[in-house]
Amino acid sequence: DTGVSQNPRHKITKRGQNVTFRCDPISEHNRLYWYRQTLGQGPEFLTYFQNEAQLEKSRLLSDRFSAERPKGSFSTLEIQRTEQGDSAMYLCASSLELSNQPQHFGDGTRLSIL
Amino acid sequence: GENVEQHPSTLSVQEGDSAVIKCTYSDSASNYFPWYKQELGKGPQLIIDIRSNVGEKKDQRIAVTLNKTAKHFSLHITETQPEDSAVYFCAASETNAGKSTFGDGTTLTVKP
């Protein structure tokens, strides 16, 4: 399978704990995006990377959220001191750098905060 | 920033009928408009896209139209089948902007 891979698929944790998600993009894609999706809504942009550089961050991304893409390949999204409102599906997508290229999504990590 | 509105939020059709989903956007700088299909427990999958230099694009039973003056674009599915049942999202983005702005989705149900 050469699509976007996300792990874990599901994460259940207690409020206040830290969680980390991983995304492996399509190998030739140098852009990587993180989105959050809640029930009944479309994906909301969080941040994106071009190679290892984080080029844009949404105001949705509070200081409890941090994303990295250290070698320009896989990326991690960490949420510290999780809150009830963090419960959502976290989606990763990747694309080529060329303008107006489609983003290819993984199947997401569903986070549930107890 | 960009704002994308999508209608209707739910759509039920009989198998074989056509389905139309409409989106409007606010930012005149947006020039790329993809449509995604999302099935339960899966991520969004691209089904068709259109760029601003084109008014219409067709791929088998699926077509998309774009009216840049009115800032709206539509998805047309003909000869619907039960396997077309899913949530459909429209999105808009600007060249050199990383993010896409999504509508809130349309739940399409095709009754056999």
Interface residues (C-beta under 8 A of the other chain):
Chain A: V4 Q6 R31 Y33 G40 Q41 G42 P43 E44 F45 Y48 Q50 L55 E56 S58 L91 A93 S99 N100 P102 Q103 H104 F105 G106 D107 G108
Chain B: V4 Q6 N31 Y32 P34 Y36 G41 K42 G43 P44 Q45 L46 D49 R51 F89 A91 S93 T95 N96 G98 K99 S100 T101 F102 G103 D104 G105
